[in-house]
């Protein structure tokens, strides 16, 4: 059984989520300690007891994004042993996560996140690389269990997997939600699956 969260940890999670919500509404440039505090319902001085600066909050936002990505990987592995099915479910959950958090492309691609912060840029690179490695591992497992073609290069296919998602998320974001993510996901996955899956010949009558 997991240990219960402390009030401090709960408050830090509230602050981090409030920061993500604020970025969602106003972009990274609109992020401020005062704005985060208002969303949480505390005074700025109380927020400083948990985070020393806006930069510290941004770092916590990146940690939150990484944790949610890895939680999704753990979830799909627990739901099905079939690698191709794991990938499909992971794709669905990633699309849903982006639909619920329009701020994520802001955080990943905004120069305001990296400005004067090479360590943070490295952190974003680490998050993406770690996630790609997890996807790559699933694809390699599929090559071993016979659901994914042996000719597929896992590293390339993992980048293609992310490529189905991030450009669409950017389009959805810059169009203020007018890009149809649901329609995209319904057509993108079958195309990707056909490119990597072992094709079972149809019986002819």
BELJOPE-V116318 format. One record per pair of residues at least 4 apart in sequence whose ideal C-beta (glycine too) atoms are under 7 Angstrom apart, sorted by the first residue. I is the first residue (numbers start at 1). GAP is how many residues later the second one is. Records with the same first field share a line. If there is no record, write none. Layout:
# BELJOPE-V116318
I: GAP / GAP
This chain:
# BELJOPE-V116318
5: 4 / 5
7: 4
8: 4 / 42
9: 4
10: 4
11: 4 / 39
12: 4 / 38 / 48
13: 4
14: 4 / 26
15: 4 / 21 / 25 / 32 / 35 / 36 / 42
16: 4 / 41 / 44 / 45 / 48
17: 4
18: 4 / 18 / 21 / 22
19: 4 / 12 / 17 / 38 / 42
20: 4 / 41 / 44 / 81 / 83
21: 4 / 18
22: 4 / 8 / 9 / 13 / 14 / 17
23: 4 / 5 / 8 / 80 / 83 / 84
24: 77 / 78 / 79
26: 4
27: 79
28: 78 / 79 / 82 / 84 / 85
29: 83
30: 5
31: 4 / 23
32: 4 / 22
33: 4 / 11 / 14 / 21
34: 4 / 10
35: 4
36: 4 / 11 / 21
37: 5 / 6 / 7 / 10
42: 4 / 5
44: 4
47: 4
48: 4
51: 5 / 6 / 9
52: 4
54: 4
55: 4 / 62
56: 4
57: 4
58: 4 / 55 / 62
59: 4 / 61
60: 4
61: 4 / 46
62: 4 / 45 / 61 / 62 / 65
63: 4
64: 4
65: 4 / 39 / 42 / 62
66: 4 / 61
67: 4
68: 4 / 29
69: 4 / 62
70: 4
71: 4
72: 4 / 18 / 21 / 22 / 25
73: 4 / 17 / 61
74: 4
75: 4 / 18
76: 4 / 10 / 13 / 14 / 17
77: 9
79: 10
80: 5 / 6 / 9
82: 4 / 65
83: 4 / 55 / 58 / 59 / 62 / 64 / 65
84: 4 / 58 / 63 / 64 / 113
85: 4
86: 4 / 52
87: 4 / 51 / 74
88: 4 / 101
89: 4
90: 4
91: 4 / 73 / 98
92: 4
93: 4
94: 4 / 71
95: 4 / 70 / 86 / 90
96: 4
97: 4
98: 6 / 67 / 71
99: 82
102: 71
103: 4
104: 4 / 65
105: 4 / 64 / 65 / 68
106: 4
107: 6
108: 16
111: 4
113: 7
114: 6 / 7
117: 4
118: 4
119: 4
120: 4
121: 4
122: 4
123: 4
124: 4
125: 4
126: 4
127: 4
128: 4
129: 4
130: 4
131: 4
132: 4 / 26 / 27 / 30
133: 4
134: 4
135: 4 / 23 / 26
136: 4 / 18 / 19 / 22
137: 4
138: 4
139: 4 / 9 / 13 / 15 / 18 / 19
140: 4 / 14
141: 4
142: 5 / 6
143: 5 / 7 / 9
146: 52
147: 50 / 51
148: 4 / 48 / 49 / 50
149: 47 / 49
152: 5 / 44
153: 4
154: 4
155: 4
156: 4
157: 4 / 39
158: 4
159: 4
160: 32
161: 31
162: 4
163: 4
164: 24 / 28
165: 4
166: 4
167: 4
168: 4 / 11 / 13 / 16
169: 4
170: 4
171: 4 / 8
172: 5 / 7 / 9
175: 4
180: 4
181: 4
182: 4
183: 4
184: 4
185: 4
187: 4
188: 4
189: 4
190: 4
191: 4
192: 4
193: 4
